[in-house]
């Protein structure tokens, strides 16, 4: 999988907190930030799946089916996480 980089502008306080949290977990700042972003994106994607399920009156989906209906094939973003 191709990798890319980006620059993020943040306050000095957030940078300090990010560095401290990374150190406490034994990770580099880059590893910690990448993991935090994956978790945040997955939470947003889960919310999209929930919204789709709630908008379809009378229908209930198990998570993988809900992801498919919402256009969020879990295997796609899980594979990208493992290769990052």
N, C-alpha and C positions, 0 to 999 in steps of 0.2 A: 504494500500500500504506500502510495506517495505521501510524503510528509511536507508540511509547510510551516512557516513560522509567522508570527504576528507580534506587533508591538502593542502593549496595553499601557495606557496612561492611568496611574493610580496615585492616590494620596500617599504621603509619607507614612501616615498611620497604617493604611492598609498594607503597604509594603513591609512595614515592621511586623505586623500581625501575621502576614503570610510567611515571612521568614521564620518567625518564632514557631508557628504551627508546623512548618516543614521540618524544622530541627527536632521538635518533640516527637515526630513520627519517624525520624530517621530517613527522611526523603530529601531530595534536592528540592529547591523552590520550584523548578520546572516540573518535576514529577508530581509534587503536591498540587500545583495549579492545574495541571492537566487532569489529574484525577478529580479535582473539584469541579472542573468544567464538564467532564463526562457525567458526573453525578447530577449536576444541575440540568444538563440537557436531557438526561434520562427521566428526571422528574417532570420536566416540561412535556416530554413525549408521553409519559404515563398519564398526564393530565389531559392530553389530546385524546388518548384512547378512552379515558373516562367520559369526556365530553361527548364523544361519538356514541358511546354506549348509552348515555343518558338521553341523548337526542332521539334515539331509535326506540320509541315507545313500545313496551312489551317485549323487547328483545334483550337477551342477556348473552354476553360473550365471555368466554374464558380469555385470559390475557393474550395468548398468541393469535386467536381469531380476531380479537379487538384490534390488535396491532395491525393485522392484515387489512381489516376494514378501514382503519384510519390511515393506511398507507405507510405504516411504520413497521416494516419487517424487522423484528427484533434481531434476527440472525445477522442482518446487515450491520447494525450499529454495534452489536456485541463483537463481531469479527474485527471491526475497525478499532475497538477499544483494546483488544488483545494484541494487536500489532503495533499499537502506538508506543 
